[in-house]
Amino acid sequence: MDVTYEDKELLGDSPAERNMISDIRCTTKDSRRILLEMQLNNHVNFSDRMTFYASKAIVNQARKGDWDFKLDSVYLISLTNFMLDNADGRVKVDRCICDTLTGKPVSDVLRFIYIQLPVFTKTSPEECENDFERWIYTLKNLEKMKTIPFAPRDDAFRRLQEVANEAALSEKERRRYEHDQKQYWVITNIERTRYNEGFNAGQAQGMAKIAKMARKMRENGMDDMTISKMTGEPLEWVRSL
């Protein structure tokens, strides 16, 4: 499938409107728009945030002047390292706009696809029975793999092996990555604390902690867009620090 990779940031319509930053944003040859999110930790209103992201990709299709409201399909694909609060034990949770009586889809404009990685428990390449399972196994274990076991017999996996080799981190880059990961965990814990304590007396203190950590991340060379992504705060707010 031919795809065109887009800017990861969707800008708001005004300076006051929150921007949206996804991990990967691309458009297929047949005009389907795909947003890919990789989420390590669950947080309050996670599903609502995914709805906001997908809705933004729909609203941004509006055209000035004469427009017939024809929309390209938007697929939001989220790989989660946790179980969704309202989902069962499926690896793949596929949601769309349906008729509540018949349960049949009524529109292909909006799709939410969640891949719940903890549900996938196959531990060896030999256990994978189809390409979907091979891809999930690879994505879940890529960090530990020296070679991709499916590469010799499949062009797509062979290309992934080439990209992985090109993107191999040097020792210095790996130390930087591990440092950024620790910063991310700290930010995640701060966010969780802020939600648990509420938005009354603890709000100002929580925001001060996030601002302090965001400045520290910038001092360590992290760019503003990545800081915005990790903290969940608007890009304008990060730039104002």
C-alpha positions in Angstrom: 0.0 0.0 0.0 1.4 3.4 -1.1 1.4 6.0 1.7 2.4 9.6 2.0 3.7 10.7 5.4 2.3 13.9 6.8 3.4 16.4 9.4 2.7 14.8 12.8 1.1 18.1 14.1 -2.4 19.2 13.2 -2.7 22.9 14.0 -5.7 24.4 15.7 -7.9 26.9 13.9 -6.8 29.7 16.2 -3.9 30.4 18.7 -6.3 29.5 21.6 -7.2 26.1 20.1 -5.2 23.1 21.2 -3.0 21.4 18.6 -2.8 17.7 18.0 0.4 15.7 17.7 0.3 12.0 16.7 3.2 9.6 16.5 2.7 8.9 12.8 0.3 10.5 10.4 0.0 9.4 6.8 -2.4 9.2 3.9 -2.9 6.2 1.6 -3.1 6.2 -2.2 -6.9 5.9 -2.0 -7.1 8.9 0.4 -7.6 7.1 3.7 -6.1 9.1 6.6 -4.2 7.1 9.2 -3.2 8.3 12.7 -0.9 6.0 14.6 -0.6 6.3 18.4 1.7 4.2 20.6 0.7 4.5 24.3 2.7 3.1 27.1 0.5 4.0 30.1 -3.2 4.4 30.5 -4.5 7.8 31.8 -7.8 9.5 32.6 -10.0 10.1 29.5 -7.7 8.2 27.2 -10.6 7.2 24.8 -11.8 10.8 24.8 -8.3 11.9 23.7 -8.3 9.4 20.8 -11.8 10.7 19.8 -10.5 14.3 19.8 -7.5 13.3 17.7 -9.7 11.5 15.1 -12.3 14.3 15.1 -9.6 16.9 14.4 -8.5 14.9 11.3 -12.1 15.0 10.1 -12.7 18.7 10.8 -9.4 19.7 9.0 -10.9 18.3 5.8 -13.3 21.2 5.6 -12.9 23.3 2.4 -13.8 26.9 1.9 -16.3 27.8 -0.8 -18.4 25.3 -2.7 -17.9 21.9 -0.9 -20.1 18.8 -0.9 -19.0 17.6 2.6 -17.4 14.5 1.1 -15.0 13.2 3.7 -12.0 10.9 3.5 -12.0 8.0 5.9 -10.0 8.5 9.1 -8.4 5.5 10.9 -7.0 6.0 14.3 -4.8 3.0 15.2 -3.5 2.9 18.8 -1.0 0.3 20.1 -1.6 0.2 23.9 0.7 -1.4 26.5 -2.4 -1.7 28.7 -5.9 -3.0 28.6 -8.7 -0.5 27.7 -11.1 0.2 30.6 -14.2 -0.9 28.5 -12.8 -3.6 26.3 -12.7 -7.4 26.6 -9.7 -9.7 26.1 -9.3 -9.3 22.3 -5.9 -8.3 20.9 -7.6 -6.1 18.3 -10.6 -3.9 19.3 -12.2 -2.4 16.1 -14.8 0.3 16.6 -16.8 2.4 14.1 -20.1 4.3 13.7 -22.9 1.8 14.0 -26.7 1.6 14.1 -27.5 0.9 17.8 -30.4 -1.4 16.9 -28.9 -3.6 14.2 -25.2 -3.2 15.2 -24.3 -2.7 11.5 -21.9 0.0 10.4 -23.5 3.0 8.9 -20.4 5.0 7.9 -16.8 4.2 7.0 -15.6 7.7 7.8 -14.4 7.1 11.3 -12.6 3.9 12.7 -10.9 3.3 16.0 -8.6 0.3 16.1 -6.9 -0.5 19.4 -4.2 -3.2 19.6 -4.0 -4.3 23.2 -0.4 -5.6 23.4 -0.7 -7.3 26.8 -3.4 -9.6 25.4 -1.0 -11.0 22.8 0.9 -13.7 24.7 2.6 -15.7 21.9 6.3 -16.0 22.8 7.9 -17.4 19.6 7.7 -16.8 15.9 6.6 -20.4 15.3 3.4 -19.7 17.2 2.3 -16.9 14.8 -0.4 -18.2 12.4 -1.0 -15.2 10.1 0.5 -11.9 9.0 -1.4 -10.0 11.7 0.1 -12.1 14.5 3.5 -11.8 12.9 3.3 -8.0 12.8 2.1 -7.8 16.4 4.8 -10.2 17.6 7.4 -8.2 15.7 6.2 -4.8 17.1 6.0 -6.2 20.6 9.5 -7.7 20.5 11.4 -5.5 18.1 13.4 -3.8 20.8 14.9 -7.3 21.8 15.4 -8.7 18.3 18.8 -8.8 16.6 17.1 -9.9 13.4 13.4 -10.1 12.4 12.6 -13.8 12.0 10.0 -13.3 9.2 12.3 -11.1 7.0 13.8 -13.9 4.8 10.4 -14.9 3.4 8.5 -11.6 3.3 9.4 -8.3 1.5 7.6 -6.1 4.0 9.5 -7.6 7.0 12.7 -7.5 5.0 12.2 -3.8 4.5 11.5 -3.4 8.2 14.8 -5.2 8.9 16.7 -2.8 6.7 15.1 0.3 8.4 15.8 -1.2 11.8 19.5 -1.6 10.8 19.7 1.9 9.5 18.1 3.3 12.6 20.3 1.3 15.0 21.4 3.5 17.9 24.9 4.3 18.8 25.9 3.9 22.5 25.6 7.7 22.9 22.2 7.7 21.2 21.0 4.8 23.4 22.0 6.6 26.6 20.1 9.6 25.4 17.1 7.5 24.6 17.2 5.9 28.0 17.5 9.3 29.6 14.4 10.6 27.7 12.5 7.5 28.7 13.2 8.2 32.4 12.0 11.8 31.8 8.8 10.4 30.2 8.1 8.2 33.2 8.5 11.1 35.5 6.1 13.2 33.5 3.6 10.3 33.4 3.8 10.0 37.2 3.3 13.8 37.6 0.2 13.6 35.3 -1.2 10.7 37.2 -0.7 12.5 40.5 -2.4 15.6 39.1 -5.4 13.7 38.1 -5.7 11.8 41.4 -5.4 14.9 43.5 -7.9 16.8 41.5 -7.8 20.3 40.1 -8.3 22.4 43.2 -5.4 23.2 45.5 -3.1 20.7 43.8 -3.6 22.1 40.2 -1.1 25.0 40.5 1.5 22.8 42.2 1.0 20.1 39.6 1.5 22.5 36.7 4.6 24.0 38.4 6.1 20.5 38.6 5.3 19.8 34.9 6.7 23.2 33.9 9.9 22.5 35.8 10.3 19.1 34.3 9.6 20.5 30.8 12.3 23.1 31.2 14.7 20.3 32.3 13.8 18.2 29.3 14.5 21.2 27.0 17.9 21.8 28.7 18.7 18.2 27.9 18.1 18.8 24.2 14.6 17.6 23.8 12.6 19.6 21.2 9.3 21.4 22.1 7.1 19.2 20.0 8.3 16.0 21.8 7.9 17.8 25.2 4.4 18.7 24.3 3.7 15.1 23.3 5.1 13.7 26.5 3.4 16.1 28.9 0.1 16.4 27.1 0.3 20.2 27.3 -0.3 22.5 24.3 2.8 23.3 22.1 2.2 27.0 22.7 2.4 26.5 26.5 5.7 24.6 26.1 7.1 27.3 23.9 6.2 30.0 26.4 8.3 28.4 29.2 
